[in-house]
Amino acid sequence: QVQLRESGPGLVKPSQTLSLTCTVSGESITTTDYYYNWIRQSPGKGLEWMGAISYRGNTHYSPSLKTRTSLSRDTDINQFTLQLSSVTPEDTAVYYCARASGYWDWGQGTQVTVSS
């Protein structure tokens, strides 16, 4: 059974870069046909897909966040990482990592607040 767990700072200052890591256990992130996603939910808003990195390491980004988002992975330790640059208070949200291939496996989410 695969498990995903997000980790990272709970508080980030405006203009800084947010870095979050998703640790995957139970299956290799190189297993065929899976995509590893970052999704967030801001207060009072719906879920927003931010981007994904495939089992081959190919990246895909939301057009609205593409200029500020970077995804990477470390296959040796089975983790993938989100970096979001130039954050503002509007980036305050619960951030989720999730694995997708027809169905979705989700992490529990981590709260990130952008504030000075």
VENFENDA-V498792 format. One record per residue. N is the residue number from 0. SS is DSSP state (alpha for helix, beta for strand, coil for the rest). PHI is phi in degrees with one decimal (* if undefined). BURIAL is # if it has 16 or more other ideal C-beta (glycine too) atoms within 10 Angstrom, else .. Layout:
[[N/SS/PHI/BURIAL] [N/SS/PHI/BURIAL]]
This chain:
[[0/coil/*/.] [1/coil/-78.5/.] [2/beta/-132.3/.] [3/beta/-125.1/#] [4/beta/-140.8/.] [5/beta/-85.1/#] [6/beta/-149.0/.] [7/beta/157.6/.] [8/coil/-70.9/.] [9/coil/-84.8/.] [10/beta/-135.3/.] [11/beta/-131.7/#] [12/coil/-87.1/.] [13/coil/-54.1/.] [14/coil/79.8/.] [15/coil/-80.9/.] [16/coil/-102.5/.] [17/beta/-87.0/#] [18/beta/-124.7/#] [19/beta/-126.1/#] [20/beta/-120.9/#] [21/beta/-115.2/#] [22/beta/-97.6/#] [23/beta/-107.9/#] [24/beta/-126.4/.] [25/coil/98.4/.] [26/coil/-165.3/.] [27/coil/-69.8/.] [28/coil/-74.3/#] [29/coil/-97.7/.] [30/coil/-61.9/.] [31/coil/-54.8/.] [32/coil/79.9/.] [33/coil/-99.1/#] [34/beta/-119.5/#] [35/beta/-111.3/#] [36/beta/-112.7/#] [37/beta/-116.9/#] [38/beta/-138.3/#] [39/beta/-134.0/#] [40/beta/-136.9/.] [41/coil/-82.8/.] [42/coil/-55.5/.] [43/coil/77.3/.] [44/coil/-122.5/.] [45/coil/-82.6/.] [46/beta/-71.5/.] [47/beta/-124.0/.] [48/beta/-76.3/#] [49/beta/-103.7/#] [50/beta/170.0/#] [51/beta/-149.3/#] [52/beta/-126.1/#] [53/beta/-84.9/#] [54/coil/-62.0/#] [55/coil/-91.6/.] [56/coil/97.0/.] [57/coil/-75.3/.] [58/beta/-112.2/.] [59/beta/-139.4/.] [60/beta/-127.4/#] [61/coil/-64.9/.] [62/coil/-56.7/.] [63/coil/-75.5/.] [64/coil/-119.3/#] [65/coil/-55.9/.] [66/coil/-72.9/.] [67/coil/-115.1/#] [68/beta/-113.7/#] [69/beta/-141.2/.] [70/beta/-113.4/#] [71/beta/-148.3/.] [72/beta/-149.7/#] [73/beta/-128.6/.] [74/coil/-72.5/.] [75/coil/-66.5/.] [76/coil/-115.0/.] [77/coil/58.0/#] [78/beta/-129.6/#] [79/beta/-133.2/#] [80/beta/-130.9/#] [81/beta/-111.6/#] [82/beta/-123.2/.] [83/beta/-124.2/#] [84/coil/-92.8/.] [85/coil/49.9/.] [86/coil/-69.3/#] [87/coil/-128.5/.] [88/alpha/-56.5/.] [89/alpha/-68.5/.] [90/alpha/-87.1/#] [91/coil/-63.1/#] [92/beta/-172.8/#] [93/beta/-90.3/#] [94/beta/-105.8/#] [95/beta/-119.0/#] [96/beta/-106.8/#] [97/beta/-152.7/#] [98/beta/-104.3/#] [99/beta/-132.9/#] [100/coil/-167.4/.] [101/coil/87.3/.] [102/coil/-132.3/.] [103/beta/-119.5/.] [104/beta/-113.1/#] [105/beta/-115.7/.] [106/coil/-78.6/#] [107/coil/-81.0/.] [108/coil/92.4/#] [109/beta/-137.3/#] [110/beta/-78.4/.] [111/beta/-124.5/#] [112/beta/-115.3/.] [113/beta/-104.0/#] [114/coil/-161.0/.] [115/coil/-86.1/.]]
